[in-house]
Each structure stands twice: as C-alpha cells, then as structure tokens.
Amino acid sequence: MLGGEDLKKRRTKFDQAELHQSAYIYANRPFKWFFYLIKPVRYRYLMAIFVNLAAVSMSVVPATLTGLLVDDVLIDRRMNMLPVYITLLIAVPLLRSCLVVFFRYHFEYCAQDSIVRLRKGMYRHLQNLDALFYGRTRTGDLMAKMTGDIEMIRHFIGFTVFASVENLVLFVFGTLYVFTVNWKLALVALVVSPFIFIITYRLGRTIRPVWGEIREAFSRLNSVVQQNIAGNRVTRAFARYEYEEEKFEKENQGYREAHMKHADMVIRFLPVLDGLANFMIVLVILVGGLLVIRGELTLGGLVTFNGLLFVLNNPMRMAGNIMNEVQRYSTSANKVLDLLIERSKIKSPDADQTDEAELDQLSGEALAINGKVEFRNVTFTYGERKGYALQPSLSNINLIAQPGQTIGLVGLTGAGKSSLVSLMPRLYDTTFGEILVDDVDVRDYNLQQLRRNIGMVMQEVFLFSDTIEGNIAYGVPDAPMEKVVSAAKAASADEFIRKTPEGYDTIIGERGVGLSGGQRQRIALARALAMDPKILILDDTTSAVDMETEHDIQQALRDMPGQRTVFIIAHRISSVRHADEILVIDDGQVVERGRHDSLMQLNGRYYDIFITQAGMSETDLKQLEQGGDLYGS
C-alpha cells in the first residue's frame, strides 16, 4: 500500500516524465492516449462505468412495470397488485437517480483529476521549451491549447465516454430485451437501424476536418486578442483603433464562418437521424396495434414495448451528437499531443536518461563557480530557412573574461551583441565552437544551476504583475528584505520605490505598467543583483536612465562586495569606457578590441562611435586632444 508521500511522488513522476513519453507513443492515436490519461484513476473510472451500467439496466424496469400494471390491474382487475407496482414505480426510478448522481460525480472527479495532471505537465513542458520554439509559435495558439483543447479533453473524459457507453449498452441491451417482449415488433423497430448507422458514420467522417478548421480559427482569434491587449499602449499612441478592430473582425468572422460550416454539415444529417427515429415510433404504433387486434400481443405488452422505445430511439438520436463530440476530442487531443511532442534542443546533460525528480534535486543544489568565461571559435546561426543556411549572427568569436573583469560590447543595432550574451546562460546553443565557464563547457552543467549563477538584465524589460519586492526577489524568493533593499540601492531604485504608495509592497501593473522605462530597467537590474550572481549580463540596461543615474549605478556596481564577471552591452560609450576590455562587434564579428584608450588611438569603428555620440567633428576632437582632456568625462 502506497503512503501519501509515495503516491505523490508516483503521480509527480507520471506528470513530469511519462506524459512527454506518451506523446510519442500515442501520436495521432488520441483514443489510446485516453486510457493513458485515466491510468492513475482507472479503478475509480471502471467503478463509475459499472454503476452507470447498473443504472442503464434499471432504466427498462419502469416500462416493464407499467405494462404489467396495465395487464394485471386494468385488464385482469388484480387490485391487490396495485400497491406493489406503484411502490416499485417510485422506488426504482429513485434508486436509479441515486446511482446517476453517484457515477456522474465520480466521472467528473476522474476528469478533473486527469486534467489537473495534464495541465500541470503541459505547463511544466512549456517552461522547459527553448527560445526557438517560442520564436516560431503564436501565443494565442498556446493559450488555445491550454484552455479550449484541455477543456474539450475534460469534457470527453467526464461526459462523452460515459454517454457513449451508456447509449451503446442501452441499445444492445434494449434490443435483446425488446425481443423477449415481441420479436415481430422488435424487427419492425430495428428496420431503420442500418440507415442510422450509415448516416452516423458519414457524419463523423465529414465533420472531422471541419473541427480542425474551427480549432485553427480559434487560435488565430486568440492571437489577435492577445497581441492587441499586450500592445494596447502602442495602439492608443498611434490611434490605430480602426485597424485593430478590422483585424479582429476579420478573424472573428473567420471563426464564425468555420462554425457555420460545421452547422451546415450537421443540419444535413441530424434532421435525417431524428426523422428516422420518429419514423420508428410510427411503425411500432401501427404494427403493434395490428398485433393487439389480432391477439398476438397484449395491451400491456404494447404499452411496455412503447415505453421501451427509448432504448432504441435515444441512442439513435444521440448517435450524431456523440460522434460530433468524439471528433472534437480527437482534434483537441491531437493538438495537445503535437505540443507535447515538441522538444527543447537545450537541456541538461543526460536529461533523457535521468529521472526529472533527480534533475530537480540536482538543480536545487548550490553550484560554486569563480566566473571565468571563455568563448572558443564561437559561431551561431538562428536556424535554417527553406533549405538554405542563414547568414551567421556570430562568426568565430574568441574571448576570455577572467573572474571579476568587466567586458564591454558595443556596435550597431543588429550586430550580434545580444545574441552573444544569450549563449552564456544557454538561451540558445552555439552552432559551432564552445563556451566555457571555469573551463567547463556550459553544455556540461545542469541547466538550472548554470542559470542561477548568471544574472541577466535583458534588453526588453519584463516585470510581473506583483509587488516591487516580489519582482526584485523573483530569482531568490526566500531573500530577506535587507537583501532586496540592498539590490535596489545598488540599482539606484530604492529612492523612487519608497516614494510609491506602498513602497516595496506596491503592486505594479502587468509588464511594469505604471512605471517609467528607466524605473523598469532599474527594478530589472535589482532583480539580477539580488541573485548575487558570479556572472552579470547587462543588455543595454541603462539606456532609459539619465547620465547621472547611470554614473551612480556604475559606481554602486563597483562598490558591491564580492567578485563578479560583468558583461555590459551598451550604445553609450560612457557605459563601457571603464571596462577591462571592450569588444566592437560588427556584422557578427569582433572588429576591434581593447581598452578605451587604445581603441581611441586606432581611429577605427570605436573612434567613430565616440565622436558621433559626442557630437564633435574631427577638428574639435584634435583641439580636445591638444588640451589633454580627451579621456575626461
């Protein structure tokens, strides 16, 4: 017998490891995948099915009792049987209702339990996918899979399966039962069944691709809404309301048209199915009446048979709807499986052979590094497009940064600076060459341990809708308040934070709405500093702050205790002029390197950037050189 902790570990392993493997095993086989999903609750699910079958078998009892009541009480005048039949007519439906409540509750329990595990596994899977995946995938599509498709799977587990089993068993059991009442009338009732099954089969084959179109239209609509909400300030700033409304209306109409296409197809089939079911009732009444007149069937038998028509009629009526639900599940399940099949190319070593629980335990252990970083012949390309190789974003980069050194990276926009620093925490992997931290290839480190030693302030600042303290302590949730304040002071953020309504407890808007660009940058910097990383990457971190604040931040970074290797990407020379080594990157290559003084003497690319930013001509610069204050601030 498994204890609570053992059961929790078993289910965690199911969520984290087996789920991903199941995507390969059951790809394009959603109905076999269903049995995998309910595996942890299969016994409860089977119990609910058996109770459902018991309730189905009891559904024929009222019709039988009614027929007996007509024959025994109304025809034969056996009044002593009336209380018995009345009692049974009340008790049996009441008991069946209790069984229905019981099995429906357990079906829903199993559905919710399975979906919680599936949703958790999918979310964890999304956390582990790399930047290349997110670069080619629409956010709206992912949201649709995490919401609409997951809900459709829940509906299938919690309703469609038991409805299918119930109607199938009801039809088979009812068919056999009506033959015991009168085999001639049973044959008449079943004469339309082959036509219903043929139409149901054609309905399923016809609507399956339509559900795929509906699902794709829903993803596009989701994407438009998500982009508009995320970029609402840009929309307002450029007064592009009408354009966004037109874009939304186009996708909205596309979603409507996909649904109408489905409705048109269903309309062609369901009325025919319903008409055939009603035609069966008419045949039974006509033929049954003749049999009663000829004495081959009692009046009670006709009443019983008429009451039992639902065991044939309801499954036939439901056949089209159930087929519709099955196809919806198949489409949604295949979409989810497609997502789970996605694999990150960037992962910890031996991740495929090591249990995820062990990887998590390893990633939680401290990793002591000194901060030496070396690039050896690094070439990086984002990928291939239509069969031909793209131009490398970085080409043959060589660099050694000793622990405690500051490396500056300058160059034109698009030169490859951000790509270079993104390779250190393995947001991307090198195409050729290697990057070493403390003389160990970054691909040999546990991914989480490596990233916990690299603090990164990205060019595009993202803040969560949380307190300012929560944003700063994001990388170290258990950080004491003193450490949070210290990091904020080093980022020159403490002063403006204390002026906010609730100080460090102030809730900031989603993505940092409510703060200026400079304030967001400083909170992002504080977030990186709070991790006390051995390697710190600042990607154009001070572009939105004034020169005085930038100077204060640089001074605070130099005064912070501990030794860390710092990489600074900047467009302003003032941000990197005191670096131990400055790399000038152009078109993915290092064209100049050295300290500020030596680079100025080269009269090359760095020199041109400097005089351009200073707004000086070469004549002005020569005069400045003669005055001996060339390298002053």
C-alpha positions in Angstrom: 0.0 0.0 0.0 1.5 3.3 -1.0 1.7 6.1 1.6 0.7 9.7 0.8 4.2 10.8 0.0 4.9 7.7 -2.1 1.6 8.3 -4.0 2.5 11.9 -4.5 5.9 11.0 -5.9 4.4 8.4 -8.2 1.9 10.9 -9.6 4.6 13.6 -9.9 6.7 11.2 -11.9 3.7 10.5 -14.0 3.2 14.2 -14.7 6.7 15.1 -15.4 8.2 12.2 -17.3 5.6 9.8 -18.6 3.4 12.5 -20.1 6.1 13.6 -22.5 6.9 10.0 -23.5 3.2 9.3 -24.0 3.1 12.0 -26.7 5.5 9.9 -28.9 3.8 6.6 -28.1 0.2 7.8 -28.8 0.9 10.5 -31.5 -2.2 10.6 -33.8 -3.8 7.9 -31.6 -5.9 10.1 -29.2 -8.2 7.3 -28.1 -5.4 5.1 -26.9 -4.0 8.1 -25.2 -7.3 8.5 -23.3 -6.5 5.2 -21.5 -3.1 6.6 -20.5 -4.7 9.8 -19.2 -7.0 8.0 -16.8 -4.4 5.4 -15.7 -4.0 6.8 -12.2 -7.7 6.8 -11.6 -8.7 3.8 -13.8 -10.2 1.8 -10.9 -12.5 4.6 -9.9 -13.3 5.2 -13.5 -14.2 1.5 -14.0 -16.3 1.5 -10.9 -18.2 4.5 -12.3 -18.8 2.7 -15.6 -20.2 -0.4 -13.8 -22.5 1.8 -11.7 -23.5 3.5 -15.0 -24.3 0.1 -16.5 -26.4 -0.8 -13.4 -28.4 2.4 -13.9 -28.8 1.6 -17.6 -30.2 -1.8 -16.8 -32.7 -0.3 -14.3 -34.0 2.1 -17.0 -36.1 -0.6 -18.6 -37.8 -1.5 -15.3 -40.5 1.3 -15.3 -41.7 0.4 -18.8 -42.0 -3.3 -17.8 -43.8 -2.5 -14.6 -46.2 -0.2 -16.5 -47.1 -2.9 -18.9 -47.6 -5.4 -16.1 -49.8 -2.9 -14.3 -52.0 -2.5 -17.4 -52.4 -6.3 -17.9 -52.8 -7.3 -14.2 -54.6 -4.3 -12.7 -56.6 -2.7 -15.5 -57.3 -5.8 -17.6 -57.4 -8.7 -15.1 -58.6 -6.5 -12.1 -56.0 -7.8 -9.7 -56.2 -4.8 -7.5 -54.0 -6.3 -4.8 -51.0 -5.8 -7.1 -51.6 -2.1 -7.5 -49.7 -1.1 -4.3 -46.7 -3.3 -5.3 -46.4 -1.8 -8.8 -46.9 1.8 -7.5 -44.2 1.2 -4.9 -41.8 -0.2 -7.4 -42.5 2.6 -9.9 -41.5 5.1 -7.2 -38.6 3.1 -5.7 -36.8 2.0 -8.9 -36.5 5.5 -10.5 -35.5 6.9 -7.2 -32.7 4.3 -6.8 -31.6 4.9 -10.4 -31.4 8.7 -9.7 -29.1 8.0 -6.8 -26.9 5.8 -9.0 -26.8 8.5 -11.7 -25.7 11.1 -9.1 -23.0 8.7 -7.8 -21.5 7.8 -11.2 -21.7 11.3 -12.6 -19.8 12.6 -9.6 -17.1 10.0 -10.0 -16.8 10.6 -13.7 -16.3 14.3 -13.1 -13.8 13.6 -10.3 -11.7 11.4 -12.7 -11.9 14.0 -15.4 -10.8 16.8 -13.1 -8.0 14.7 -11.6 -6.7 13.7 -15.1 -6.9 17.3 -16.4 -5.1 18.8 -13.4 -2.2 16.4 -14.0 -2.3 17.0 -17.8 -2.4 20.8 -17.4 0.4 20.7 -14.8 2.5 18.6 -17.1 1.8 20.8 -20.1 2.7 23.9 -18.2 5.9 22.4 -17.0 6.6 21.3 -20.5 6.2 24.9 -21.7 8.6 26.1 -19.1 11.3 23.8 -20.5 10.9 24.7 -24.2 13.6 26.9 -25.7 13.5 30.3 -27.2 13.5 29.0 -30.7 10.1 27.3 -30.1 8.6 30.5 -28.7 10.0 32.4 -31.6 8.0 30.4 -34.1 4.8 29.7 -32.1 1.9 32.1 -31.7 1.0 32.9 -28.1 -2.7 32.6 -29.0 -2.2 29.1 -30.2 -0.6 28.1 -26.9 -3.4 29.7 -25.0 -6.0 27.9 -27.0 -4.3 24.5 -26.3 -4.0 25.3 -22.6 -7.7 26.3 -22.3 -10.1 25.2 -25.1 -8.3 22.0 -26.0 -7.8 21.0 -22.4 -11.5 21.7 -21.6 -12.5 19.5 -24.6 -10.4 16.6 -23.2 -12.0 17.1 -19.8 -15.5 17.0 -21.4 -14.6 13.8 -23.2 -13.4 12.0 -20.1 -16.2 13.3 -17.9 -19.2 13.1 -20.2 -18.7 11.8 -23.7 -17.2 8.4 -22.7 -20.0 7.5 -20.3 -22.6 8.9 -22.7 -21.2 6.7 -25.5 -21.0 3.6 -23.2 -24.5 4.3 -21.8 -26.1 4.6 -25.2 -24.3 1.7 -26.8 -25.2 -0.6 -23.9 -28.7 0.8 -23.8 -29.1 0.0 -27.5 -27.7 -3.6 -27.3 -29.3 -4.5 -24.0 -32.6 -2.8 -25.1 -32.6 -4.6 -28.4 -32.2 -8.0 -26.8 -34.8 -7.1 -24.2 -37.5 -6.0 -26.7 -37.1 -9.3 -28.5 -38.4 -11.0 -25.3 -41.5 -8.8 -25.4 -42.4 -9.5 -29.1 -39.9 -10.5 -31.7 -42.0 -9.3 -34.6 -42.4 -5.8 -33.2 -38.7 -5.8 -32.4 -37.8 -6.5 -36.0 -40.1 -3.7 -37.2 -38.4 -1.3 -34.7 -34.9 -2.2 -35.9 -35.6 -1.9 -39.6 -34.4 1.7 -39.7 -31.2 1.0 -37.6 -28.8 0.3 -40.6 -29.7 3.6 -42.2 -29.0 5.4 -38.9 -25.6 3.8 -38.5 -24.6 4.6 -42.1 -25.6 8.3 -41.7 -23.8 8.5 -38.4 -20.6 7.1 -39.9 -20.7 9.6 -42.8 -21.4 12.4 -40.3 -18.2 11.6 -38.4 -16.0 11.5 -41.5 -17.4 14.7 -42.8 -17.1 16.9 -39.7 -13.7 15.8 -38.5 -11.7 18.1 -40.8 -14.1 20.9 -40.0 -13.3 20.8 -36.3 -9.6 21.2 -37.3 -10.6 24.4 -39.2 -12.6 25.7 -36.2 -9.6 25.0 -33.9 -7.2 26.9 -36.2 -9.6 29.8 -36.5 -9.9 30.0 -32.7 -6.1 30.1 -32.4 -5.8 33.0 -34.8 -8.6 34.9 -33.0 -6.8 34.3 -29.7 -3.5 35.5 -31.1 -5.1 38.8 -32.4 -6.7 39.4 -29.0 -3.5 38.6 -27.1 -1.4 40.9 -29.2 -3.9 43.7 -29.0 -4.1 43.6 -25.2 -0.3 43.3 -24.9 0.2 46.2 -27.3 -2.7 48.4 -26.2 -0.4 51.4 -25.5 1.1 51.3 -28.9 -2.5 51.1 -30.4 -3.5 54.2 -28.5 -0.3 56.1 -29.2 -0.7 55.6 -33.0 -4.5 55.9 -33.0 -4.9 52.6 -34.8 -8.2 51.5 -33.2 -9.9 51.1 -36.6 -7.1 48.9 -38.0 -7.1 46.7 -34.9 -10.9 46.4 -35.0 -10.8 45.4 -38.7 -8.1 42.8 -38.0 -10.1 41.4 -35.1 -13.3 41.4 -37.2 -11.6 39.5 -39.9 -10.6 36.7 -37.6 -13.9 36.9 -35.7 -15.8 36.4 -39.0 -13.4 33.6 -39.9 -14.2 31.9 -36.6 -17.9 32.4 -37.3 -17.7 31.0 -40.8 -15.9 27.9 -39.6 -18.7 27.3 -37.0 -21.3 27.9 -39.7 -19.7 25.4 -42.0 -19.9 22.9 -39.2 -23.5 23.8 -38.5 -24.4 23.4 -42.2 -23.0 19.9 -42.2 -24.7 18.9 -39.0 -28.0 20.3 -40.3 -27.7 17.9 -43.3 -27.5 14.9 -41.1 -29.2 15.4 -37.7 -32.7 16.0 -39.0 -32.5 12.8 -41.0 -31.4 10.9 -37.9 -34.2 12.5 -35.9 -36.7 11.7 -38.6 -35.7 8.1 -38.8 -36.1 7.7 -35.1 -39.6 9.2 -35.2 -40.5 7.0 -38.1 -39.6 4.0 -36.0 -42.2 5.2 -33.4 -44.9 5.4 -36.1 -44.1 1.9 -37.4 -44.3 0.5 -33.8 -47.6 2.0 -33.1 -49.1 0.9 -36.4 -47.8 -2.7 -36.3 -48.2 -3.0 -32.6 -51.9 -2.0 -32.9 -52.4 -4.7 -35.5 -50.8 -7.3 -33.3 -53.0 -6.4 -30.4 -56.1 -6.6 -32.6 -55.1 -10.0 -33.8 -54.4 -11.2 -30.3 -50.7 -11.7 -30.8 -49.8 -9.1 -28.2 -51.5 -7.9 -25.0 -52.3 -4.3 -24.5 -49.8 -4.3 -21.6 -47.2 -5.7 -23.9 -47.8 -2.9 -26.3 -47.5 -0.3 -23.5 -44.3 -2.0 -22.4 -42.9 -2.0 -25.9 -43.8 1.6 -26.4 -42.2 2.5 -23.2 -39.1 0.7 -24.2 -38.8 2.5 -27.5 -36.4 5.0 -25.8 -33.8 2.3 -25.5 -33.7 2.2 -29.3 -34.8 5.8 -30.0 -32.5 7.7 -27.7 -29.2 6.0 -28.8 -30.2 6.7 -32.4 -30.9 10.3 -31.6 -27.7 10.7 -29.6 -25.5 9.0 -32.2 -24.9 12.1 -34.2 -24.1 14.3 -31.2 -21.8 11.7 -29.7 -20.0 11.4 -33.0 -19.6 15.1 -33.0 -18.2 15.2 -29.5 -15.8 12.3 -30.3 -14.4 14.2 -33.3 -14.0 17.4 -31.3 -12.0 15.4 -28.7 -9.9 13.8 -31.4 -8.9 17.2 -32.9 -8.1 18.7 -29.5 -6.2 15.7 -28.2 -4.0 15.7 -31.4 -3.3 19.4 -30.9 -2.2 18.8 -27.3 -0.1 15.8 -28.4 1.6 17.9 -31.0 2.6 20.3 -28.3 3.9 17.6 -26.0 6.0 16.2 -28.9 7.9 19.4 -29.1 11.3 19.0 -27.5 13.8 21.6 -26.4 17.2 21.3 -28.0 18.7 23.0 -25.0 18.6 20.8 -21.9 20.7 19.5 -19.1 23.3 16.7 -19.9 21.8 13.2 -19.6 18.3 14.7 -19.2 16.9 11.9 -21.3 18.4 9.2 -19.1 18.0 10.9 -15.7 14.7 11.0 -13.8 13.3 14.5 -13.7 12.9 14.4 -9.9 16.7 13.8 -9.7 17.3 16.6 -12.1 15.2 18.9 -10.0 17.1 17.9 -6.9 20.4 18.5 -8.6 19.3 21.9 -9.9 18.4 22.9 -6.3 22.0 22.3 -5.1 24.4 25.2 -5.0 27.0 25.4 -7.8 30.2 27.3 -6.8 31.9 29.0 -9.8 34.5 31.7 -10.0 33.2 33.4 -13.0 35.8 32.8 -15.7 34.2 32.9 -19.1 35.8 31.8 -22.4 34.4 31.8 -26.0 36.3 29.5 -28.3 35.7 29.9 -32.0 32.0 30.5 -31.4 29.7 30.7 -34.4 26.0 31.0 -34.0 23.1 30.8 -36.5 19.5 31.0 -35.5 18.5 28.3 -37.9 17.7 27.4 -41.5 15.0 28.6 -43.7 13.6 26.9 -46.8 16.6 24.6 -47.2 19.4 27.2 -47.3 21.6 28.3 -44.4 21.1 31.8 -43.0 24.0 34.1 -42.5 25.6 33.5 -39.1 24.6 36.0 -36.4 28.0 35.5 -34.8 31.2 34.3 -36.5 34.4 32.9 -35.0 34.1 34.8 -31.6 37.1 34.3 -29.2 37.1 35.9 -25.8 38.5 35.2 -22.3 37.0 37.1 -19.3 38.8 36.4 -16.1 36.8 36.4 -12.8 36.0 39.9 -11.7 36.6 41.5 -15.1 34.2 43.8 -16.9 33.7 43.2 -20.6 32.0 45.9 -22.7 30.2 45.1 -26.0 29.4 47.9 -28.4 28.3 48.0 -32.0 25.4 49.0 -34.3 21.9 47.6 -33.8 21.7 44.1 -35.1 25.5 43.5 -34.9 25.0 40.4 -32.7 25.7 41.7 -29.2 22.6 40.3 -27.5 23.0 37.0 -29.4 26.5 36.7 -27.9 25.5 37.1 -24.3 22.4 34.9 -24.7 24.7 32.0 -25.4 26.2 32.1 -21.9 23.0 31.0 -20.0 22.1 28.8 -22.9 19.0 30.6 -24.1 20.5 29.4 -27.3 23.3 27.0 -28.1 26.3 27.6 -30.3 26.2 26.3 -33.8 30.0 25.8 -33.8 32.6 26.3 -31.1 32.1 26.2 -27.3 31.6 28.5 -24.3 33.3 27.6 -21.1 32.6 28.7 -17.6 35.5 28.0 -15.2 37.0 25.9 -18.1 33.9 23.6 -18.3 31.6 23.7 -21.3 28.3 25.3 -20.4 26.5 22.3 -22.0 28.0 20.0 -19.3 26.4 22.0 -16.5 22.9 21.3 -15.1 20.9 24.0 -16.9 19.2 25.4 -13.8 22.4 25.5 -11.8 24.1 27.4 -14.5 21.4 30.0 -14.9 21.2 30.6 -11.2 24.8 31.8 -11.3 24.2 34.1 -14.2 22.2 37.3 -13.6 20.8 38.8 -16.8 19.1 42.1 -17.4 17.5 41.8 -20.8 17.1 44.5 -23.4 13.4 44.1 -23.3 12.4 44.5 -19.6 9.6 42.3 -18.4 8.1 42.8 -14.9 5.4 40.7 -13.4 2.1 41.9 -12.0 3.3 41.6 -8.5 4.7 43.7 -5.7 8.0 45.5 -6.3 9.6 43.3 -3.7 8.2 40.2 -5.4 9.7 41.3 -8.7 13.2 42.0 -7.2 13.2 38.8 -5.2 11.9 36.7 -8.2 15.2 34.8 -8.6 15.6 34.3 -4.9 12.1 34.0 -3.4 13.4 33.5 0.2 15.7 36.5 0.1 15.5 38.6 3.3 14.2 42.2 3.0 17.6 43.6 3.6 19.0 41.9 0.5 16.1 43.2 -1.6 16.7 46.8 -0.4 20.5 46.4 -0.9 19.9 45.3 -4.5 17.5 48.2 -5.1 20.0 50.7 -3.8 22.7 49.3 -6.0 20.4 49.7 -9.0 19.5 53.3 -7.9 15.9 52.2 -7.4 15.4 52.5 -3.7 14.7 56.2 -3.7 11.8 56.1 -6.2 10.5 52.8 -4.8 10.0 54.5 -1.3 8.0 57.2 -3.0 5.4 54.8 -4.4 2.1 54.5 -2.4 3.0 51.2 -0.7 6.8 51.2 -1.0 8.2 47.8 -1.7 4.7 46.4 -1.3 3.3 48.4 -4.2 1.6 46.3 -6.8 2.9 47.2 -10.3 0.8 46.7 -13.4 1.3 43.9 -15.9 4.6 44.2 -17.7 5.5 47.1 -15.4 2.7 49.4 -16.5 2.7 52.4 -14.2 6.5 52.8 -14.2 8.7 54.8 -16.5 11.1 53.0 -18.8 14.1 53.9 -16.5 12.3 52.7 -13.4 11.5 49.4 -15.0 15.1 49.0 -16.0 16.4 49.7 -12.5 14.0 47.2 -11.0 15.1 44.6 -13.5 18.7 45.4 -12.6 17.9 45.0 -8.9 16.3 41.6 -9.7 19.5 40.4 -11.3 21.7 41.8 -8.5 19.5 40.2 -5.8 20.7 36.8 -7.1 24.3 37.8 -6.2 25.5 36.1 -9.5 29.1 35.3 -10.3 28.4 36.4 -13.9 26.3 39.5 -14.6 25.0 40.4 -18.0 23.6 43.9 -18.6 22.0 44.2 -22.0 21.6 47.9 -22.6 20.4 48.2 -19.0 20.9 52.0 -18.6 19.6 53.2 -22.0 16.5 54.7 -20.4 18.2 56.5 -17.4 19.9 59.8 -17.3 23.7 60.2 -17.2 23.8 60.9 -13.5 21.8 57.8 -12.6 23.9 55.8 -14.9 27.1 57.0 -13.2 25.5 56.2 -9.8 24.6 52.7 -10.9 28.1 52.0 -12.3 29.7 53.2 -9.1 27.4 51.1 -7.0 28.2 48.0 -9.1 31.9 48.6 -8.5 31.4 49.1 -4.7 29.3 46.0 -4.3 31.0 43.3 -2.2 32.1 40.1 -3.9 33.7 39.4 -7.2 31.7 39.0 -10.3 32.4 39.0 -14.1 30.3 41.6 -15.8 29.3 41.8 -19.5 27.9 45.2 -20.5 26.1 45.8 -23.8 25.7 49.5 -24.4 25.2 52.0 -27.2 26.6 54.8 -25.0 30.3 54.8 -24.7 30.0 56.2 -21.2 28.6 52.8 -20.1 31.7 50.8 -21.1 34.6 53.2 -21.1 35.9 51.9 -17.8 35.6 48.2 -18.9 38.7 46.0 -18.7 38.2 45.0 -22.3 35.8 46.4 -24.9 34.7 44.4 -28.0 33.4 46.3 -31.0 31.1 43.9 -32.9 30.0 44.5 -36.5 28.0 42.0 -38.6 28.6 39.2 -36.1 32.4 39.6 -35.9 34.8 41.3 -33.5 36.4 44.0 -35.5 38.2 45.8 -32.6 39.0 45.0 -29.1 41.0 46.7 -26.2 40.5 49.3 -23.5 39.0 52.7 -24.2 42.3 54.5 -24.6 43.8 52.0 -27.1 40.6 51.8 -29.1 40.5 55.6 -29.4 44.1 55.6 -30.8 43.1 53.1 -33.5 40.9 55.8 -35.2 38.6 53.0 -36.2 35.0 52.0 -35.6 35.0 52.7 -31.8 36.6 56.1 -32.5 33.8 56.9 -35.0 31.1 55.9 -32.5 32.7 58.1 -29.8 32.9 61.3 -31.8 29.4 60.7 -33.2 27.9 60.4 -29.7 30.0 63.4 -28.5 28.6 65.4 -31.4 32.1 66.5 -32.4 33.9 66.9 -35.7 37.5 65.6 -36.1 38.7 69.2 -35.8 37.0 69.6 -32.5 38.5 66.3 -31.3 42.0 67.4 -32.3 41.6 70.5 -30.3 40.4 68.5 -27.4 43.4 66.2 -27.7 45.8 69.2 -27.7 44.1 70.3 -24.5 44.9 67.0 -22.9 41.4 66.2 -21.8 40.4 63.6 -24.4 39.5 60.9 -21.9 37.8 63.0 -19.4 34.2 62.6 -18.6 
